[in-house]
Amino acid sequence: MTNWKKKIFIYAPIALSLVILTSLVYPNLAPLAATLKTAHPGFICVALIFSFMSYLFMGFSLWEVLRILGHRLPFWETAGVAFVSTTVNYFVSSGGVSGFATRAHLLSKRKIPYGISVTSSVVISVFIYLVLSIIIVEGMFLQLLKTEQFGTKFFEGIAGVLFVLSFAFVLVLMFFHHELRSAWARKIYHAVNHLLFFFSKKEIPEETFKEFESQLSTGIQTIHSRKYELPLVLGYVCLDWISNIFILNFAFRAVGVNMGSTKLVIGFAFGQLMTVIPLLPGGLGAMEAAMTAVYSQMGVSVGQALAATLIFRFLYYLVPSFASIFVYWGLKMSEFRHHGRHAGD
């Protein structure tokens, strides 16, 4: 029964995404196939380079936050942890929880306390959502200036910005407000225990939670005392998003479309709105539908718009996800060094 529940939790969102994607691709199969046959391999290679540049900047952001918190790891290991934990979310739809859990697990094997892992993840998440909200706002107003109409896309953008900013605001509020953080940490602890018991009949001990809470408070105090070092983290997050936009740009170049930056940002912004849907892993299906609709309204053919978004999905999501299997294997192989060093100390 427990295995059945786990499988439903993991595979049902993936199945839903595939249904949405199939309903989008099948009616446009002929123009899509014709476009992909003539795709320029050089531009696809450049897009792939920017894909891995994006993950590289993710690694830099995590490495820098851990450094601020007083925990130094080899950069390649930190980048590997960021790489694997990010790709996990593309297959397990959990609103980012699966990525948090994977990152905390991999860092714990390197003697990084869970509280520090959560602190670093929260700091990075706040910056990611703040920059994303700026991109969405920019895309929304560029669309408004372009059409001079308050259409559906405009109000979708408003709703998306409010959602993203609200999420970032909640993270910041809980980060700085000790009493609120403590109260919600206990609520989350009980909710997680209920969820764990539902799936595995196990629970987190009270002593473990108290130790985690102490580590979290220590990490947050450290961030407060060294907050002037955070702009570098913000810079890495911005470079990550810029790399994302370049992936999409060269995906369009590969299918013969060289659009201006205004159109590119508008479609990218509305597509990224779909990736924050907790039910769908990585917004699979919804992102492609949104981007295809926006770009086709701008005069790009459906075949080219759909082909470019699928190339973007393949290069940024699927290729790194398969590569992360080998990165994970490398991380597991390196764990013995940390255990040996700890024993020696």
C-alpha positions in Angstrom: 0.0 0.0 0.0 2.8 2.4 0.9 4.6 1.8 -2.4 1.4 2.4 -4.3 0.9 5.8 -2.6 4.5 6.8 -3.4 4.0 5.8 -7.1 0.8 7.8 -7.3 2.5 10.8 -5.7 5.4 10.7 -8.2 3.9 9.5 -11.5 0.4 11.1 -11.5 1.8 14.7 -12.1 4.1 13.4 -14.7 1.2 11.6 -16.5 -0.8 14.8 -16.4 2.0 16.8 -17.9 2.5 14.2 -20.7 -1.3 14.4 -21.5 -1.1 18.2 -21.8 2.1 18.0 -23.9 0.6 15.3 -26.2 -2.6 17.4 -26.7 -0.3 20.3 -27.7 2.1 18.4 -30.0 -0.2 15.9 -31.8 -2.3 18.5 -33.7 0.9 20.3 -34.8 3.0 17.2 -35.5 3.5 17.9 -39.2 4.8 21.5 -39.0 6.7 20.6 -35.9 8.5 17.7 -37.6 9.3 19.9 -40.7 10.8 22.6 -38.5 12.9 20.3 -36.4 14.3 18.6 -39.5 15.9 21.9 -40.6 17.0 23.0 -37.1 20.6 24.4 -37.1 22.8 22.2 -35.0 25.3 25.0 -34.3 22.7 27.1 -32.6 21.5 24.1 -30.6 25.1 23.5 -29.4 25.3 27.2 -28.3 22.0 26.8 -26.4 23.3 23.7 -24.7 26.4 25.6 -23.6 24.2 28.3 -22.0 22.1 25.6 -20.4 25.1 24.3 -18.5 26.3 27.8 -17.8 22.9 28.3 -16.0 23.6 25.3 -13.8 27.1 26.5 -13.2 25.8 29.8 -11.8 23.4 27.9 -9.6 26.5 26.1 -8.2 28.2 29.4 -7.6 25.2 30.8 -5.8 25.1 27.8 -3.4 28.8 27.8 -2.9 28.8 31.5 -2.0 26.0 31.2 0.5 27.6 28.3 2.2 30.9 30.3 2.3 29.0 33.1 4.0 27.6 30.7 6.5 31.1 29.5 7.3 31.0 26.1 5.5 33.4 25.6 2.7 33.2 22.7 0.2 35.1 22.1 -3.0 33.3 24.0 -5.7 32.8 21.0 -8.0 31.0 19.2 -5.2 28.8 22.2 -4.3 27.9 22.7 -8.0 27.1 19.0 -8.3 24.8 19.2 -5.3 23.0 22.2 -6.8 22.8 20.5 -10.2 21.3 17.2 -8.9 18.9 18.9 -6.4 17.6 21.2 -9.1 16.9 18.5 -11.7 15.1 16.3 -9.1 12.2 18.9 -9.2 11.7 18.3 -12.9 10.5 14.8 -12.3 9.0 14.9 -8.8 6.3 17.6 -8.5 6.4 18.8 -4.9 6.5 22.6 -5.1 10.3 22.5 -4.6 10.3 20.3 -1.5 11.9 17.4 -3.3 14.8 19.6 -4.4 15.2 21.0 -0.8 15.2 17.4 0.6 17.8 16.2 -2.0 20.0 19.2 -1.4 19.9 18.7 2.4 20.6 15.0 2.1 23.6 15.5 -0.2 25.0 18.3 1.9 24.5 16.3 5.1 26.7 13.6 3.7 29.4 16.4 3.6 28.8 17.3 7.2 26.7 20.4 6.5 23.9 20.6 9.1 20.3 20.4 7.9 19.6 23.9 9.4 22.4 25.4 7.3 21.1 23.6 4.2 17.7 25.0 4.7 19.1 28.5 5.4 21.1 28.5 2.2 18.1 27.1 0.1 15.8 29.8 1.5 18.3 32.6 0.7 18.8 31.4 -2.8 15.0 30.8 -3.3 14.2 34.4 -2.2 16.6 35.8 -4.8 15.4 33.4 -7.5 11.8 34.4 -7.0 12.6 38.1 -6.7 14.5 38.1 -10.0 11.8 36.0 -11.6 9.1 38.5 -10.5 11.2 41.3 -12.1 11.4 39.3 -15.4 7.6 38.7 -15.3 6.9 42.4 -14.6 9.1 43.4 -17.5 7.5 40.9 -19.8 4.0 42.0 -18.7 4.6 45.7 -19.3 6.5 45.1 -22.6 3.4 43.2 -23.7 1.2 46.1 -22.6 3.3 48.6 -24.5 3.3 46.4 -27.6 -0.4 45.8 -27.7 -1.8 48.8 -25.7 -4.5 46.4 -24.5 -5.4 44.9 -21.1 -5.9 41.4 -22.5 -5.9 38.1 -20.7 -2.1 37.8 -20.8 -1.8 41.1 -18.9 -4.0 39.9 -16.0 -2.3 36.5 -16.0 0.9 38.4 -15.6 -0.5 40.4 -12.7 -1.7 37.2 -11.0 1.7 35.5 -11.6 3.7 38.5 -10.2 1.5 38.6 -7.1 1.9 34.9 -6.6 5.7 35.0 -7.0 6.2 38.1 -4.9 3.9 36.7 -2.2 5.9 33.6 -2.0 9.2 35.5 -1.8 7.7 37.9 0.8 6.6 34.9 3.0 10.1 33.5 2.8 11.6 36.8 3.8 9.1 37.4 6.6 9.7 33.9 8.1 13.4 34.4 7.6 13.6 37.7 9.7 10.8 37.2 12.2 12.0 34.8 14.9 8.6 34.1 16.6 6.8 33.6 13.4 9.5 31.4 12.0 9.5 29.3 15.2 5.7 28.8 15.2 5.6 27.9 11.5 8.7 25.6 11.8 6.8 23.6 14.4 3.6 23.5 12.2 5.7 22.3 9.2 7.4 19.8 11.4 4.1 18.2 12.4 2.8 18.3 8.8 6.0 16.6 7.6 5.7 14.0 10.3 2.1 13.3 9.2 3.2 13.0 5.6 6.1 10.7 6.5 3.9 8.5 8.6 1.4 8.3 5.7 4.0 7.0 3.3 6.5 5.1 5.5 5.0 4.8 9.1 8.0 6.7 10.4 8.4 10.1 12.1 11.1 12.7 12.9 12.0 12.6 16.6 11.4 15.8 18.6 15.1 16.0 19.6 16.1 16.0 15.9 13.6 18.9 15.2 15.0 21.0 18.1 18.6 20.5 16.9 17.5 21.5 13.4 15.7 24.6 14.8 18.9 25.6 16.6 21.0 25.2 13.5 18.5 27.2 11.4 18.6 30.1 13.9 22.4 30.1 13.9 22.5 30.1 10.1 20.0 33.0 9.9 22.0 35.0 12.5 25.1 34.5 10.4 23.3 35.7 7.3 22.1 38.8 9.2 25.6 39.7 10.3 27.1 39.2 6.8 24.2 40.5 4.7 26.5 42.9 2.8 28.1 39.9 1.1 24.8 38.8 -0.4 24.9 41.0 -3.6 27.4 38.5 -5.1 24.8 35.8 -4.6 22.2 38.0 -6.3 24.6 38.5 -9.2 25.0 34.8 -9.7 21.2 34.3 -9.7 20.8 37.1 -12.3 23.4 35.4 -14.5 21.5 32.1 -14.1 18.3 33.8 -15.4 20.1 35.6 -18.2 21.6 32.2 -19.3 18.0 30.8 -19.4 16.9 33.6 -21.7 19.9 32.9 -24.0 19.0 29.2 -24.2 15.6 30.2 -25.5 17.1 32.8 -27.9 19.4 30.3 -29.5 16.6 27.7 -29.6 14.6 30.1 -31.8 17.7 30.9 -33.8 18.1 27.2 -34.5 14.6 27.0 -36.0 15.2 30.1 -38.2 13.6 32.8 -36.0 15.8 35.8 -34.9 13.4 37.8 -32.8 14.1 41.0 -30.9 14.7 41.0 -27.1 11.3 42.5 -26.4 9.4 39.6 -27.9 11.8 37.1 -26.4 11.4 38.3 -22.9 7.6 38.6 -23.1 7.3 34.9 -24.1 9.9 33.7 -21.7 8.2 35.6 -18.8 4.8 34.0 -19.5 6.3 30.6 -19.9 8.1 30.8 -16.6 4.8 31.6 -14.9 3.7 28.1 -15.7 6.8 26.5 -14.1 5.7 27.7 -10.6 2.6 25.4 -10.8 3.2 23.0 -7.9 1.2 20.2 -9.5 3.2 19.9 -12.7 6.9 18.9 -12.6 8.8 21.9 -14.0 5.6 23.2 -15.5 5.9 20.4 -18.2 3.2 20.9 -20.8 1.9 24.2 -19.4 5.1 26.1 -20.1 5.2 24.9 -23.7 1.6 25.7 -24.3 2.0 29.2 -22.8 5.2 30.0 -24.8 3.7 28.6 -28.0 0.5 30.7 -27.6 2.4 33.9 -26.8 4.9 33.6 -29.6 2.3 32.6 -32.2 0.3 35.7 -31.4 3.5 37.7 -32.2 3.6 36.3 -35.7 5.9 33.3 -35.2 4.5 30.2 -36.9 3.1 27.5 -34.5 5.6 25.0 -35.8 8.6 27.2 -35.1 7.3 28.4 -31.7 6.5 24.9 -30.5 9.8 23.6 -31.9 11.8 26.3 -30.1 10.0 25.7 -26.7 10.6 22.0 -27.0 14.3 22.5 -27.8 14.4 24.8 -24.7 12.8 22.1 -22.6 15.1 19.4 -24.0 18.3 21.3 -23.5 17.5 22.9 -20.1 15.5 20.2 -18.4 16.0 16.8 -20.0 19.7 16.8 -21.0 20.9 18.1 -17.6 18.5 15.6 -15.8 20.1 12.7 -17.5 23.6 14.1 -16.9 22.7 14.5 -13.2 22.6 10.7 -12.9 26.4 10.6 -13.5 26.9 13.7 -11.3 25.0 12.0 -8.5 27.1 8.9 -8.9 30.3 11.1 -8.6 28.9 12.8 -5.5 28.2 9.4 -3.9 31.7 8.2 -4.7 33.2 11.3 -3.0 31.3 10.9 0.3 33.9 8.6 1.8 36.4 11.5 1.9 34.1 13.5 4.2 33.4 10.5 6.5 37.1 9.8 6.7 38.0 13.3 7.4 35.4 13.5 10.1 36.6 10.3 11.7 40.1 11.6 11.7 39.1 14.8 13.4 
